[in-house]
Amino acid sequence: MRNCQWRRCLCLLKIYGMDLILLGLSWGGFFRCRLADSDTLWGNIDPGATLISRRSNFRWLGYIGDSFSYQILNYYPYEHRVLSFALFLIVLAAALLLLQLTFRDALSVSHWDRKWKIVYLAITSLCFINVLSSELFYFTESYLIFKASLLAAMGGCFLFGRKHYVTGTVLFFVAPMFYQMSSIYVALVLCTLAYLEEEGKGFLRICRKEFAYLLAALAGGVLNYVTGPWICQQISRRVGFDISPSKQIRQESMVETLKKALPQLRELYESSLGLMMPVWLPAIFSLLITGLVLYILVRMGEKQQIGIYLIYKVVSFALMCGMSVVSFQNEFVCRVTAPFYTMQAMNALIALFYLKRAGKQAAEWMAEAAVIGYLAIQCFFIQIIISNRILSENLDILYANQVLDYVKKYEEQTGEKVFDAAFCADSSCSEYYEQVNYCHSAINSRIAGKATYSLVETVALWRGMDLGRGEMDSQVYEEYFAGKNWDSFDPEEQIVIMNGTLYWCVF
């Protein structure tokens, strides 16, 4: 018995090591990045802004964790980027392992041969290795809430797979108190788990289990969302200052929202929101897996199961895109849309389940090539995203250094000290540099222009300089910058220093 337990532990450590290596190979290029996103830079300059963001977004446990990190441990993630990044990958690998263990009994994975186990590991890895998840790596100050929420979420899924429903549900209530998006991951995983556990046992039985599992998955997130404004109000009264909940109030009808969402759904299936080549790879993968399941069900004569599977597809699609449509009316934010790949991975698990039952060798080869090839393509485009990120931040740093060189030269020539810096943008300032090809939302956005002060302040700190945050003078703006537009950096025209203040109009 003891030897059996040791072998099981060694097997789990081996799988965990494989997951960690795969995650490291996929995301390790971010080790070379220095700036991350503008929110991270501002969080480094003013850690209190991060804490306020946690409270106003109802991430109570994230607030407690960050407070402990900042005030007790004196640990700021941005100042220890490499360590913070490594810890994120270590915890993410643990969450991936728990996800893989969730379906072990439902799919009898332990009885599969090595080839099928490799396909299974590739499918589950798709949940965290995909281009949309890249945005999680742009917010160093948020690594704690990301990793803690995903670990709690996947831990709860693992416990549900082992029939420990009470403790699993507790974790589902804990996870959104770090980061609410984890509830969508949970809902997609449990929706699939219920389908696999009750497959072939009748329509009503599977519907009951799906409903129960979805209720457990979403209850914590709904409770967090509903009670958050009231809790914010109570905290505000006690501490004596306003902590406004950052809920977006819907100003447009559902029809108007759908009009904006549909083109982005098209882009999602065409190119993963512009993060891959526009050759419809996500759509092809979805059609291939769905078609394979329907083909097997038709050949096996399971007509009732076809209807159940199609209902499952509709529910999982609604779960995947619901948060993006409701929370962000103008765009599909990548980190919020990342469950798109979890939906695809869960659908691929169902296809794997039916393939094992049907025993069609040609279909097995096709599915194996499709899954592993699709994951490899995701890894390839992740490397392109990382390369573009490095290019974008190098340009940010280059322009910030040129501005600071201009300030140094001015101080040496005039003997006057520059104390503050104020910024504006010209009439066509883009969110991304033209040299960057794959970008969306925070992914590969330029910091110069979006949050120039945070960039210049950060680079100034590297150089031992101190610049306070000034305000753009309206007269300076009207005289030097109003209505002007540049295609390249020109310090003689875009920089004005007056009365100890640097004014920079970013092209």
C-alpha positions in Angstrom: 0.0 0.0 0.0 2.8 2.4 0.9 4.7 1.6 -2.3 1.5 2.3 -4.3 1.1 5.7 -2.6 4.7 6.5 -3.4 4.3 5.6 -7.0 1.2 7.7 -7.2 3.0 10.7 -5.7 5.9 10.3 -8.0 3.5 10.1 -11.0 1.8 13.3 -9.9 5.2 15.0 -9.4 6.2 13.9 -12.9 3.0 15.3 -14.4 3.4 18.5 -12.5 7.0 18.8 -13.7 5.8 18.4 -17.3 3.1 21.0 -16.8 5.6 23.5 -15.3 8.1 22.9 -18.2 5.4 23.4 -20.8 4.2 26.5 -19.1 7.7 27.8 -18.8 8.5 27.1 -22.4 5.3 28.9 -23.5 5.5 31.9 -21.3 9.1 32.1 -20.3 9.9 34.9 -22.8 8.1 37.3 -20.5 11.2 37.0 -18.2 12.9 39.4 -20.6 10.2 42.1 -20.2 10.8 45.0 -17.8 7.8 47.2 -17.9 4.6 45.0 -18.1 1.5 47.2 -18.4 0.9 50.8 -17.4 -1.3 49.7 -14.5 1.7 47.9 -13.1 3.9 50.9 -13.4 1.4 53.1 -11.7 1.0 50.5 -9.0 4.7 50.7 -8.4 4.6 54.4 -8.1 1.5 54.4 -6.0 0.8 51.0 -4.3 -2.2 52.5 -2.7 -3.9 52.7 -6.1 -3.7 48.9 -6.4 -5.3 48.4 -3.0 -8.1 50.9 -3.9 -8.7 48.9 -7.1 -9.0 45.7 -5.2 -11.6 47.1 -2.9 -13.6 48.9 -5.6 -13.7 45.7 -7.7 -14.9 43.6 -4.7 -11.7 41.5 -4.6 -11.6 41.4 -0.8 -9.1 38.6 -0.4 -6.9 40.1 -3.0 -6.9 43.3 -1.0 -6.0 41.5 2.2 -3.2 39.6 0.4 -1.7 42.7 -1.3 -2.0 44.7 2.0 0.0 41.9 3.8 2.5 41.8 1.0 3.0 45.6 0.8 2.8 46.6 4.5 4.1 43.5 6.4 6.5 41.8 3.9 7.4 45.0 2.1 7.2 43.0 -1.1 6.1 44.8 -4.2 5.7 42.4 -7.2 7.0 44.9 -9.8 10.3 45.4 -7.8 10.8 41.6 -7.9 9.4 40.9 -11.3 11.4 37.7 -12.0 10.5 36.1 -8.7 6.8 37.1 -9.0 6.7 35.7 -12.5 8.3 32.4 -11.4 5.8 32.1 -8.5 2.9 32.7 -11.0 4.1 29.9 -13.2 4.6 27.5 -10.3 1.0 28.1 -9.0 -0.4 28.1 -12.5 1.2 24.6 -13.1 -0.5 23.4 -9.8 -3.9 24.7 -11.0 -3.4 22.9 -14.4 -2.5 19.7 -12.5 -5.7 20.0 -10.5 -7.7 20.5 -13.7 -6.2 17.4 -15.2 -7.0 15.4 -12.1 -10.6 16.6 -12.2 -11.6 14.3 -15.1 -9.4 11.3 -14.1 -12.3 9.3 -12.8 -15.0 10.4 -15.2 -12.7 9.6 -18.2 -10.8 6.7 -16.5 -7.6 8.4 -17.6 -5.4 6.1 -15.5 -6.3 3.2 -17.7 -5.3 4.9 -21.0 -2.1 4.2 -22.9 0.6 6.8 -23.2 -0.5 8.2 -26.5 -4.0 9.1 -25.2 -2.6 10.5 -22.0 -0.4 12.9 -24.0 -3.4 14.0 -26.0 -5.3 14.5 -22.7 -2.5 16.7 -21.3 -2.4 18.7 -24.5 -6.1 19.4 -24.4 -6.1 20.5 -20.8 -3.0 22.6 -21.3 -4.9 24.6 -23.9 -6.9 26.2 -21.0 -3.8 28.1 -19.9 -1.6 28.1 -23.0 -3.4 30.3 -25.6 -2.9 33.7 -27.0 -5.8 35.3 -25.1 -4.3 34.3 -21.8 -1.2 36.4 -22.7 -2.9 39.4 -21.1 -2.6 37.8 -17.6 1.2 38.2 -17.9 0.9 42.0 -18.5 -0.1 42.9 -14.9 2.7 42.0 -12.5 0.8 43.6 -9.6 -2.1 41.3 -10.2 -0.3 38.0 -10.2 -1.5 37.3 -6.7 -5.2 37.6 -7.5 -4.8 35.7 -10.8 -2.9 32.7 -9.3 -4.9 32.5 -6.1 -8.3 32.6 -7.9 -7.3 30.0 -10.5 -5.8 27.7 -7.9 -8.9 27.9 -5.7 -11.1 27.4 -8.8 -9.3 24.4 -10.1 -9.0 23.0 -6.5 -12.8 23.2 -6.2 -13.2 21.4 -9.6 -10.9 18.7 -8.4 -12.9 18.2 -5.3 -16.1 18.0 -7.3 -14.5 15.3 -9.5 -13.9 13.4 -6.2 -17.5 14.0 -5.0 -16.4 16.4 -2.2 -19.1 18.9 -3.0 -19.2 21.0 0.2 -15.4 21.8 0.4 -15.4 22.3 -3.4 -18.2 24.8 -3.2 -16.4 26.7 -0.4 -13.5 27.2 -2.8 -15.9 28.4 -5.5 -16.9 31.2 -3.1 -13.3 32.0 -2.2 -12.0 32.2 -5.8 -14.1 35.3 -7.0 -13.0 37.2 -3.9 -9.6 37.2 -5.6 -10.7 37.5 -9.2 -14.2 37.1 -10.5 -13.3 35.6 -13.9 -12.4 32.3 -12.2 -16.1 31.6 -11.9 -16.4 31.2 -15.7 -13.6 28.8 -15.8 -15.3 26.8 -13.1 -18.6 26.8 -14.8 -17.2 25.5 -18.1 -15.2 22.8 -16.4 -18.1 21.6 -14.2 -20.6 21.8 -17.1 -18.3 19.3 -18.9 -17.8 17.2 -15.8 -21.5 16.8 -15.3 -22.0 15.9 -19.0 -19.3 13.2 -18.8 -20.5 11.8 -15.5 -24.1 11.5 -16.6 -23.5 10.7 -20.3 -26.1 8.2 -21.5 -28.2 8.3 -18.3 -31.1 10.3 -19.7 -32.0 13.9 -20.5 -33.6 14.9 -17.2 -30.8 13.4 -15.1 -28.0 15.2 -17.0 -30.0 18.5 -16.9 -30.4 18.3 -13.1 -26.7 17.6 -12.6 -25.7 20.4 -15.0 -28.0 22.8 -13.2 -26.6 21.8 -9.8 -23.0 22.1 -10.9 -23.6 25.4 -12.6 -25.3 26.8 -9.5 -22.3 25.8 -7.4 -19.9 27.3 -9.9 -21.6 30.6 -10.4 -23.1 31.3 -6.9 -19.9 32.7 -5.5 -19.4 35.0 -8.4 -23.0 36.2 -8.4 -22.9 36.8 -4.6 -19.7 38.7 -4.9 -21.2 40.9 -7.7 -24.5 41.6 -5.9 -23.1 42.3 -2.4 -20.0 44.2 -3.5 -21.6 47.7 -3.8 -23.3 47.3 -0.4 -20.0 46.2 1.2 -18.2 49.1 -0.4 -20.7 51.5 1.0 -20.3 50.1 4.5 -16.5 50.3 4.3 -16.7 53.9 3.0 -18.8 54.9 6.0 -16.3 53.4 8.5 -13.1 54.6 7.0 -14.4 58.1 6.2 -13.7 58.3 2.5 -15.5 57.1 -0.6 -14.7 53.7 -2.1 -16.7 53.7 -5.3 -17.6 50.3 -6.8 -16.2 50.2 -10.4 -19.3 48.5 -11.8 -20.1 49.6 -15.3 -23.7 50.7 -15.6 -25.4 49.6 -18.8 -26.4 52.6 -20.9 -27.4 50.8 -24.1 -29.9 48.1 -25.0 -29.0 44.5 -25.5 -29.6 44.9 -29.2 -27.0 47.6 -29.4 -24.6 45.6 -27.3 -25.0 42.6 -29.6 -24.3 44.8 -32.6 -20.9 45.6 -31.1 -20.3 42.1 -29.9 -21.0 40.2 -33.2 -18.1 41.7 -35.2 -15.8 40.9 -32.3 -17.1 37.3 -32.1 -16.3 37.0 -35.8 -12.7 38.3 -35.1 -12.5 35.9 -32.2 -13.1 32.9 -34.4 -11.1 34.4 -37.3 -7.8 35.4 -35.5 -8.3 35.3 -31.7 -9.0 39.1 -31.7 -6.1 39.8 -34.0 -3.5 37.8 -32.0 -3.1 35.1 -34.7 -3.1 35.1 -38.5 -6.7 35.7 -39.8 -7.1 32.3 -41.3 -10.0 31.1 -39.0 -7.9 28.6 -37.1 -10.1 28.8 -33.9 -13.2 28.3 -36.1 -11.7 25.4 -37.9 -10.7 23.7 -34.7 -14.2 24.2 -33.2 -15.9 22.8 -36.3 -13.6 19.9 -36.5 -14.1 18.8 -32.9 -17.9 19.4 -33.0 -18.3 17.6 -36.3 -16.3 14.7 -34.9 -18.6 14.3 -31.9 -21.8 14.6 -34.0 -20.4 12.1 -36.5 -19.6 9.5 -33.8 -23.0 10.0 -32.1 -24.8 9.6 -35.4 -22.9 6.4 -36.3 -23.6 5.1 -32.8 -27.3 5.9 -33.2 -27.5 8.0 -30.0 -30.0 10.6 -31.3 -31.1 11.8 -27.8 -27.4 12.4 -26.9 -27.1 14.6 -29.9 -29.7 17.0 -28.5 -28.1 17.0 -25.1 -24.7 17.7 -26.7 -26.1 20.6 -28.7 -27.6 22.1 -25.5 -24.3 21.7 -23.8 -22.7 23.6 -26.7 -25.1 26.5 -26.3 -24.7 26.7 -22.6 -20.9 26.6 -22.8 -20.9 29.3 -25.5 -23.1 31.5 -23.4 -20.8 31.1 -20.4 -17.8 31.9 -22.5 -18.9 35.2 -24.0 -21.5 36.3 -21.4 -19.0 38.1 -19.2 -17.4 40.0 -22.1 -20.8 41.1 -23.5 -22.2 42.2 -20.2 -19.1 43.8 -18.6 -17.3 45.4 -21.5 -19.6 46.9 -24.1 -17.0 48.3 -26.4 -14.5 45.5 -26.8 -13.7 41.9 -25.9 -10.9 42.2 -23.3 -8.5 39.3 -23.8 -8.2 38.2 -20.2 -12.0 38.1 -19.9 -12.4 36.3 -23.2 -9.7 33.7 -22.4 -12.3 31.1 -21.3 -13.0 30.8 -25.1 -10.1 28.3 -25.1 -11.3 26.6 -22.0 -14.6 26.1 -23.9 -12.7 24.6 -26.8 -10.6 22.4 -24.5 -13.7 21.0 -22.7 -15.4 20.3 -26.1 -12.2 18.5 -27.2 -12.4 16.4 -24.0 -15.9 15.2 -24.9 -14.6 14.4 -28.4 -11.8 12.4 -26.8 -14.4 10.5 -24.7 -16.4 9.5 -27.7 -13.3 8.6 -29.7 -12.2 6.2 -27.0 -15.6 4.6 -27.1 -15.9 4.4 -30.9 -12.3 3.1 -31.5 -12.0 4.7 -35.0 -8.3 4.6 -35.7 -8.3 7.1 -38.6 -10.4 9.6 -36.5 -8.0 9.0 -33.6 -5.0 10.1 -35.7 -6.8 13.1 -37.0 -7.9 14.2 -33.5 -4.4 13.7 -32.1 -2.8 15.7 -34.8 -5.4 18.5 -34.5 -5.0 18.9 -30.7 -1.3 18.8 -30.5 -0.9 20.9 -33.7 -3.4 23.5 -32.4 -1.5 23.7 -29.1 1.8 24.1 -30.9 0.3 26.9 -33.0 -0.8 28.7 -29.9 2.7 28.4 -28.5 4.2 29.8 -31.7 1.9 32.9 -31.7 2.6 33.4 -28.0 6.3 33.8 -28.8 5.4 36.4 -31.5 3.3 38.3 -28.9 6.2 38.2 -26.5 8.6 39.5 -29.2 6.2 42.3 -30.0 5.9 43.1 -26.3 9.7 43.5 -26.0 9.7 45.7 -29.1 6.9 47.9 -27.8 8.5 48.4 -24.4 12.0 49.0 -25.9 10.4 51.9 -27.9 8.7 53.1 -24.8 12.0 53.2 -22.9 13.8 54.7 -25.8 11.5 57.7 -26.0 11.4 58.1 -22.2 15.2 58.2 -22.1 15.3 60.7 -25.0 12.9 63.0 -23.1 15.0 62.7 -19.9 18.2 63.4 -21.9 16.5 66.5 -23.2 15.7 67.5 -19.6 19.3 66.9 -18.5 20.6 68.9 -21.3 18.2 71.8 -20.5 19.2 71.7 -16.8 23.0 71.8 -17.7 22.6 74.6 -20.2 20.3 76.9 -18.2 21.1 75.9 -14.6 17.4 75.6 -13.9 15.9 72.5 -12.3 12.9 70.7 -13.8 10.6 69.5 -10.9 7.4 68.3 -12.6 6.3 66.6 -15.8 2.9 67.0 -17.6 1.8 65.2 -20.8 -0.8 65.2 -23.5 -1.1 63.3 -26.8 -1.4 64.6 -30.4 -4.6 64.3 -32.5 -3.8 60.8 -33.8 -1.8 59.1 -31.0 -2.3 55.3 -31.5 -2.6 52.8 -28.7 0.0 50.6 -30.4 3.2 51.3 -32.3 3.0 50.7 -36.0 5.9 48.2 -35.8 3.7 45.9 -33.6 1.6 43.5 -35.6 -0.3 41.4 -33.1 -2.1 43.5 -30.4 -5.4 43.8 -28.7 -6.5 45.5 -25.5 -3.6 45.6 -23.0 -1.6 43.1 -25.1 1.3 45.0 -26.7 -0.2 48.4 -26.1 2.3 51.3 -25.9 2.7 53.0 -22.5 3.8 56.3 -24.0 0.5 58.0 -24.7 -1.6 55.7 -22.6 0.1 56.3 -19.3 3.1 58.5 -20.1 3.7 59.8 -16.6 4.0 56.2 -15.2 6.5 55.4 -17.9 8.7 58.6 -17.5 8.5 58.4 -13.7 9.7 54.7 -13.8 12.6 55.4 -16.2 13.5 58.5 -14.2 13.7 56.4 -11.0 16.1 54.0 -12.9 18.3 57.0 -13.7 18.1 58.5 -10.2 16.0 61.5 -11.3 12.9 62.8 -9.6 10.0 64.3 -11.5 6.7 65.1 -9.8 3.4 64.8 -11.6 2.3 68.1 -13.1 -0.8 69.3 -14.9 -0.9 70.3 -18.6 -1.1 74.1 -18.7 -4.0 75.2 -21.0 -2.0 78.1 -22.5 1.0 75.9 -23.2 -1.2 73.4 -24.9 -3.0 76.0 -27.1 0.2 77.7 -28.1 2.4 74.7 -28.8 0.4 71.5 -29.2 -3.3 72.2 -30.1 -4.3 70.7 -33.4 -0.8 69.4 -34.2 0.1 65.9 -35.3 3.4 64.1 -35.7 4.5 60.8 -37.3 7.7 60.5 -35.3 9.5 61.7 -32.2 10.7 65.3 -32.5 11.8 66.7 -29.1 12.3 70.2 -30.5 8.6 70.5 -31.3 7.0 68.0 -28.9 8.8 69.1 -25.7 8.4 72.4 -23.9 10.1 73.2 -20.6 8.7 76.2 -18.8 8.8 77.4 -15.1 10.3 74.2 -13.9 7.8 71.9 -15.7 8.3 69.5 -18.6 5.5 69.5 -21.1 5.5 66.6 -23.6 3.0 66.0 -26.4 3.3 62.3 -27.3 3.1 61.5 -31.0 
